[in-house]
Structure formats: structure tokens, C-alpha cells
């Protein structure tokens, strides 16, 4: 496993508000400018499948790996020779919410993907989380 990014942030917004954004795939471009669009086939649940289109990249299929309402949302994209996992967690805190987003790759070609297409994730994932918090606190 190769960890590409790990971002944490606190917010005054409530956990269910963040979770609602993570599972509203049409909202992803609002806080993730590298995402052109994302769609899920059917209801949000573990095992559901969807497609996302990164800006300047090809359409990518993903599967909802974990789905614990108002707590954990994970999406997993299959790539040639690797699998990329985005894990989003939110916990209630005294001030509202504590958030963590972790992204990792596994598989025989994960080292190649980490050095090429996803080498900037250490910067973009925390920036996306900052934008999401800003959207939620407006």
C-alpha cells in the first residue's frame, strides 16, 4: 500500500452535513476542481457503482467500498494494475466535526501510478478538504 495523502480538518458544521456532500456525487466539482463530474448508479450503499471524470483525464469507474451514514464514505477506483481508495471520515466534536480524508493505492503497479498521475495528491487532497469546509461554513 502506498499512501498518497492524508488530510485532517475541524469545522463548525455538523457531521451529517459533510456526509451529505460526500454522497451527493453531483456536488464534488464544487469543492474538488480536479473533478469534472461524478455519478452513481442507483442508491448510495456499499457495493454501488459509479463513474467519475477527472478534468483532463479519462472516465474512471468506482465502487462504494464503505458506507456508514454520517460517519464513513469510501470510494474505490480500479486502475490498470492498481486500485485507488479515498476514505472520508467525519466524527462529531465539541465544535462541530473532525474530518479526515486518506487516499492510498495498492496493487502491483501502484508505485507507477503514485509517481505519475497521482504525484500531486499530497497537495490537492488537503486543498479539496479545505474547500469543502469553506463551502460548508458559508
NORMO-V582048 format. One record per residue. RES is the residue in one letter. PSI is psi in whole degrees, 0 to 359 (none if undefined). D_CENTER is the distance of its C-alpha to the mean C-alpha in Angstrom with 1 decimal. Layout:
BEGIN
res = (RES:RES)
psi = (PSI:PSI)
d_center = (D_CENTER:D_CENTER)
END
This chain:
BEGIN
res = (X:X:X:X:X:X:X:X:X:X:X:X:X:X:X:X:X:X:X:X:X:X:X:X:X:X:X:X:X:X:X:X:X:X:X:X:X:X:X:X:X:X:X:X:X:X:X:X:X:X:X:X:X:X:X:X:X:X:X:X:X:X:X:X:X:X:X:X:X:X:X:X:X:X:X:X:X:X:X:X:X:X:X:X:X:X:X:X:X:X:X:X:X:X:X:X:X:X:X:X:X:X:X:X:X:X:X:X:X:X:X:X:X:X:X:X:X:X:X:X:X:X:X:X:X:X:X:X:X:X:X:X:X:X:X:X:X:X)
psi = (137:118:124:326:152:119:140:151:150:154:156:347:155:153:318:334:319:315:320:324:319:322:354:87:332:342:349:317:339:327:357:88:349:355:118:314:162:140:145:138:109:198:154:123:160:133:346:150:150:183:140:156:107:149:125:6:175:158:142:127:145:162:140:116:311:144:99:101:135:20:303:134:125:133:142:124:131:128:159:114:7:169:131:130:130:119:120:126:148:136:143:147:172:329:352:280:148:127:146:136:125:136:131:162:145:162:165:334:17:324:323:314:320:326:349:266:330:20:339:3:333:335:319:326:312:323:320:318:320:316:319:316:317:317:316:333:0:none)
d_center = (17.1:16.0:13.6:12.1:10.7:11.0:10.9:12.7:14.2:16.7:17.3:20.2:18.2:18.2:15.5:15.9:15.2:11.6:11.1:12.8:10.5:7.3:9.8:11.6:10.1:13.0:11.9:8.8:11.5:13.0:10.7:9.1:12.5:11.6:10.5:13.9:13.0:11.1:13.3:13.7:17.2:18.6:17.5:14.3:15.2:14.7:15.8:15.1:14.5:13.2:13.2:11.3:13.3:12.4:15.2:18.0:16.6:17.3:15.8:13.5:13.7:11.0:11.8:10.6:11.5:11.8:12.5:14.5:15.1:14.6:13.4:10.7:8.0:7.0:6.7:9.1:10.6:14.3:15.8:19.5:20.3:16.9:13.7:10.2:8.0:4.5:6.1:6.0:9.8:12.3:16.0:19.0:21.0:24.4:23.0:20.2:16.9:15.5:11.7:10.0:6.8:8.0:7.6:10.8:13.1:16.0:19.0:22.1:20.8:17.7:20.0:20.6:17.0:16.3:19.5:19.0:16.1:13.5:16.0:14.7:11.2:13.1:13.8:11.1:8.2:10.8:12.1:9.1:9.1:12.9:12.9:11.1:13.7:16.3:15.7:15.9:19.0:20.9)
END
